[in-house]
Amino acid sequence: MARYIGPTCRLCRRENLKLFLKGDRCYGDKCAFERRQYAPGQHGQRRQGGRFSDYRVQLREKQKVKRIYGILEKQFRDYYFRAEKRKGITGTNLLFLLESRLENVVYRMGFAASRNQARQLVTHNHFLVNKKKVNIPSFQVKPGDVVDVKEKSRKVAQILEAMETVVRRSIPDWMEVNKEKFSGIFKALPNREDLTMPIQEQLIVELYSK
């Protein structure tokens, strides 16, 4: 699966929002967004402010959500159409599909410092879902599923460091993690109000509905 391999901090600056894409570094003094809170590029400082068209606002919202979850356009569009076919509110369904990705669940449980790191750890076969090996980052975790760190992977430095620093962002209520057993349960889908990132998913629905 294709993925973005360019400068990560540039994405936060482009969206004018800290997206926490580089794990613990985003909380420290080295965070590029804190040092340069303006858009990247030669004319980045000039592009701040001003009036934007409805289309631009909708497009930027879509780009922001894609970057938060580390997904490129084709896959994101597929998620949108899957969400549209489900019962309920399309925008909310979209967020629930993204939250259920295995790489996101691993990140949320604190076994990785960022979604990008979680993606790498998953593809390198460090995790089990319901005692079965899964190395597909986009695998959809269902309520009640158990995610375990493989026994041979419990000394991996990246996982241990992430588990120590997860206190900075805390583990969400819809998950239960046993750090001693390197195990977590995806208890249920979150309520919409539990997703605290500043996302206006209705703008994405408006964009794709045109």
N, C-alpha and C positions, 0 to 999 in steps of 0.2 A: 504494500500500500504506500502511495506517495505521501510525503510529509514535507513540511516547511523546514529548510535547513539554513535559512539566512539569519541575520542578526536578531536575537530574541528581544533585547531591550528596545529595539526600534519599533516593535509592534505596540508596546505600551505607550510610547511617545506618540505614535500615530493616532491611537485612540484616545489620547489625553486621559488615560486611566491606568493605574497600576493593576496589571492583570496577574501578577504573582506567577510568572512563567519560569523563573529561575530559582525557585525554592527559597532556601534560607537567605540567599544573597539579597532578595527583595526587601528583607526586613532590616538590612544594615546600611552603613554609610556608602557602600559601593554601588548602590542602586542607581542606575543611569537616569531613571525617571525622576528621582529626587533632585539630581544635579542639573538636569536639563528638561524642565517641564514645558517643552514646546515641540512641535512636530519636527520629524527628522528632515534632512535635506537642506540644500543651500538656502531656500527661502522659507524654512520652517517657521521662524519667528514671525514672519509677515502673515502667515496663513491663519493665525489664531484669531478667534472672534469672527464677527460679521454675521450676515444673515444667510441661511442655507435653505435650499429648496427641500420640499418634502422627500423627493427621491434621494437626495444626498443623506438626509437624516436616516431614512430607512436603510440605505446601503451601509452606512457606517455602523448601524446597530447589528446588521447581519455580520459584517466583518468582525466586529468586536466579539460576538458569540463564537464565531468560527475560531478565533484566535485564543479565546479562553480555553476551549476544549481541544485545540490542536487539530482541527479538521479542515481539509481542503474543500473546494467548491462542490465537486461532483458528489462526494459522500454526504456533505451537508444537505444538498438538495434532495438526495435520496431519503435522508432522515425526515425532511420536511414533508415529503409526499407520504411517507409511512405514518407520520403524525396526523396528517390530514384525513387518512382513511380510518383512523381510530375514533371511537366514541369520545365525546368530551371536547374540550377547548383545544384547538390545533396548536396554539403557541405553548400551552402548558404541556401537552403531549410531547412536543418537540424537546422541551427541557428535560422531561422525564426520560426520554430515550437517550439523551446525551449523558445524563447522570448515571444511567444504568450500564454504560460502557465499562468493561473490566478495568481498563487503565485508569478511569476516573474513580472507580470504587477503591482500587489499590491506593490511589493518592488520598482519597478522603479518609481511608482507614489509618493513614499515617505510615504506610509501608514504603512510601516514596516521598521525596521532598517537592516534587512537581509532577504534573501530568506527563511531561516529556520524559522524565526519568522513569515514571511508572510504565510508560510505553516500552521503554528499553528493557526494563526488568521483566515485563510480561513476555516479550518476544524471546528473551533468553531463558525461558522455562523455569522461572523461580517460583511460580504460584500454581496452586491447585484450586479447583472449584468443585465443591462436593466430592473431594478426594480424587478428582480426575485432572490430569495435566491439561492446562489450557494455555496456549501461547499466542492467542489472537487478541490484540488490544481492544478491538471493537466488539468482542463477545458480550452479549447482553446478559447481565446478571439479573436474576429474578428474586423477588422477595422470598426470604427463607434460605437462600443460597449461602453456603459457608465458603469463605475464601481463606486458604491457608498458605503460609510461606512453606515451601518444601523443606524438609528436614536438612538436606544438604546445603540449603541456601540461607540458613539462619545465622551464619557468621559473615554474610556479605556486608561489607562496610557501609555501602549506600543505604541498605535497609536499616541497619542499626542506627546510623546517624539520623535518618528520617524519623525513626521512632522516638528518638530523644528530643527532637525539635518540634514534634507535632503539637506540643503544648502551645506554641505560638498561634496556631489557628484553630485548635481543638477538633475533636472528632464529632461529627454531627449526630443528632439524636436518633436518626433513622438507621444508625449502624451501631453495632456492639462489638468491641474489640477486647480480646484477651491478650495482653502483651506478653505474658509469660508463655503462652502457648503459640504465639505468633499466628493468631487466628482471629477472624472477624466474621460477623453475620450481617448480611444485608437484610435488615429486619422488614423494611417496607419502603415503598416509594415515598419521597418527602412530600410534605404539603408545599404548595407554591410559596407561601410566606416564609418557609424555612430556607429558601434559596435567596441569600442576601446580596449576591452580586447585583449591581445596578443594571439589570437587563429589562428592556421593554420588548418582550417577545411579540406583542401585537404589531409593532412596526415591521417585523420580519414577515408576518402573515400578510400585511398590506403590500409589501414589496413583491412577494411571490404571487399575489392574487391579481396583479396587473396583467 
